[in-house]
Amino acid sequence: MSFNRRIETRHPKKLEVVLSVDGDDYEGTTRNLSRGGAFIEVGLYIPIVVEPVVELRFFIPTPAGVVPVACRGRICWIEGVLPNGTGFGVSFEGLNDQQVASLEAFFTLDDRVAPAVLDSNKQAIGETLDRWVANGLLSREGAERYRMRMLG
């Protein structure tokens, strides 16, 4: 018998994510999302040895604009080594009400619209990345890789 511990419905939505593990930043992409967590694929093997908690940074596109998220993710399970890296499920810790509402709006957003929302908010995304670097939430290198991946 299979037991599903998920409380929230997962949505097959992709977001670019920066995650910090033991002080190193990695880029990943969500395979699916819910209000409470996500499955994240990373293009290389990440050694998760010390603590099953990662720092997550991402932007949620909504019809009203882009909402930045800086939160913790508790690793619930690891899929192991995927053909192109590592995949794992995380539960979000510390999302505020606006971020949860933004996820709900993102779930209903047409997948063709999300890139346009991100594109029209490049300046705000860049400013938030700079603020995260200044506050020690993201390395300069991690911010630049994210900027190149997201903003071109």
C-alpha positions as CSV (number, residue, x, y, z in Angstrom):
1,M,0.0,0.0,0.0
2,S,1.3,3.5,-1.0
3,F,1.1,6.3,1.5
4,N,1.1,9.9,0.2
5,R,2.1,12.4,2.9
6,R,1.4,15.5,0.7
7,I,-1.3,17.7,2.0
8,E,-1.3,20.2,-1.0
9,T,-1.9,19.5,-4.7
10,R,1.2,19.6,-6.8
11,H,1.1,21.7,-10.0
12,P,3.4,20.9,-13.0
13,K,5.0,24.4,-13.0
14,K,8.6,25.4,-13.7
15,L,10.4,28.1,-11.9
16,E,14.1,28.9,-12.0
17,V,15.5,28.6,-8.4
18,V,18.8,29.4,-6.7
19,L,19.5,27.2,-3.7
20,S,22.3,27.5,-1.2
21,V,23.7,24.4,0.4
22,D,26.5,24.7,3.0
23,G,27.4,28.2,1.5
24,D,27.5,27.2,-2.1
25,D,24.9,28.4,-4.6
26,Y,23.3,26.1,-7.2
27,E,20.8,26.7,-10.0
28,G,17.7,24.4,-10.3
29,T,14.3,24.2,-11.9
30,T,11.1,23.1,-10.2
31,R,9.4,20.1,-11.8
32,N,6.3,20.8,-9.8
33,L,5.1,23.1,-7.0
34,S,2.5,23.4,-4.3
35,R,1.7,25.9,-1.7
36,G,3.8,23.9,0.7
37,G,6.8,22.7,-1.3
38,A,8.4,21.7,-4.6
39,F,10.4,19.1,-6.4
40,I,13.6,20.7,-7.6
41,E,16.0,19.3,-10.3
42,V,19.6,20.5,-10.2
43,G,21.9,19.9,-13.2
44,L,24.7,18.3,-11.1
45,Y,25.1,16.2,-8.0
46,I,24.8,18.2,-4.8
47,P,26.3,16.7,-1.6
48,I,23.7,17.2,1.1
49,V,25.6,16.0,4.1
50,V,25.3,18.4,7.0
51,E,21.6,19.3,7.4
52,P,18.6,18.7,5.2
53,V,17.8,22.4,4.9
54,V,18.6,24.6,1.9
55,E,18.1,28.3,1.3
56,L,15.8,29.0,-1.7
57,R,15.6,32.1,-3.8
58,F,13.1,32.5,-6.7
59,F,10.6,34.8,-8.3
60,I,6.9,34.0,-8.7
61,P,5.3,35.5,-11.9
62,T,1.7,36.6,-11.3
63,P,-0.8,38.7,-13.4
64,A,0.1,41.6,-11.1
65,G,3.9,41.3,-11.5
66,V,6.7,39.3,-9.8
67,V,7.0,38.4,-6.2
68,P,10.5,37.6,-4.8
69,V,10.8,34.6,-2.4
70,A,13.7,34.0,0.0
71,C,12.9,31.1,2.2
72,R,14.2,27.8,3.6
73,G,13.4,24.5,2.2
74,R,13.5,21.3,4.3
75,I,14.5,18.3,2.1
76,C,11.9,15.6,2.5
77,W,13.2,13.1,0.1
78,I,15.9,12.7,-2.6
79,E,15.2,11.1,-5.9
80,G,18.9,10.3,-6.2
81,V,21.1,10.9,-9.1
82,L,19.0,11.8,-12.2
83,P,20.4,11.6,-15.7
84,N,21.3,15.2,-15.5
85,G,21.9,15.7,-11.8
86,T,20.1,15.5,-8.5
87,G,16.4,15.9,-7.7
88,F,14.7,16.3,-4.4
89,G,11.5,17.3,-2.7
90,V,11.4,20.2,-0.3
91,S,8.8,21.7,2.0
92,F,8.8,25.4,2.2
93,E,9.5,27.1,5.6
94,G,8.7,30.7,6.2
95,L,6.5,31.7,3.2
96,N,4.4,34.7,4.1
97,D,0.7,35.1,3.1
98,Q,1.6,37.3,0.0
99,Q,4.0,34.6,-1.3
100,V,1.4,31.8,-0.7
101,A,-1.3,33.9,-2.5
102,S,1.2,34.5,-5.4
103,L,1.8,30.8,-5.7
104,E,-1.9,30.3,-6.0
105,A,-2.1,33.0,-8.7
106,F,0.9,31.4,-10.5
107,F,-0.8,28.0,-10.6
108,T,-3.6,29.5,-12.7
109,L,-1.3,31.6,-14.9
110,D,-1.1,30.4,-18.5
111,D,2.4,29.0,-19.1
112,R,2.8,31.2,-22.2
113,V,2.3,34.3,-20.1
114,A,4.8,33.7,-17.3
115,P,8.0,34.4,-19.4
116,A,6.5,37.8,-20.5
117,V,5.8,38.7,-16.8
118,L,9.4,37.9,-15.9
119,D,10.7,39.8,-19.0
120,S,8.7,42.9,-18.1
121,N,10.0,42.9,-14.6
122,K,13.7,42.5,-15.3
123,Q,14.7,45.7,-13.5
124,A,12.8,44.7,-10.3
125,I,14.4,41.2,-10.4
126,G,17.9,42.7,-10.9
127,E,17.4,45.0,-8.0
128,T,16.1,42.2,-5.7
129,L,19.1,40.0,-6.7
130,D,21.5,42.9,-5.8
131,R,19.6,43.4,-2.4
132,W,20.0,39.6,-1.7
133,V,23.7,39.9,-2.4
134,A,24.1,43.0,-0.2
135,N,22.2,41.2,2.7
136,G,24.3,38.1,2.4
137,L,21.4,36.0,1.2
138,L,23.0,35.1,-2.1
139,S,26.6,35.1,-3.4
140,R,27.6,37.6,-6.2
141,E,28.4,34.6,-8.4
142,G,25.1,32.9,-7.7
143,A,23.3,36.2,-8.5
144,E,25.1,36.6,-11.8
145,R,24.4,33.0,-12.9
146,Y,20.8,33.5,-12.0
147,R,20.7,36.8,-13.8
148,M,22.2,35.3,-17.0
149,R,19.8,32.3,-16.8
150,M,16.7,34.3,-16.1
151,L,17.3,37.7,-17.8
152,G,19.6,36.8,-20.6
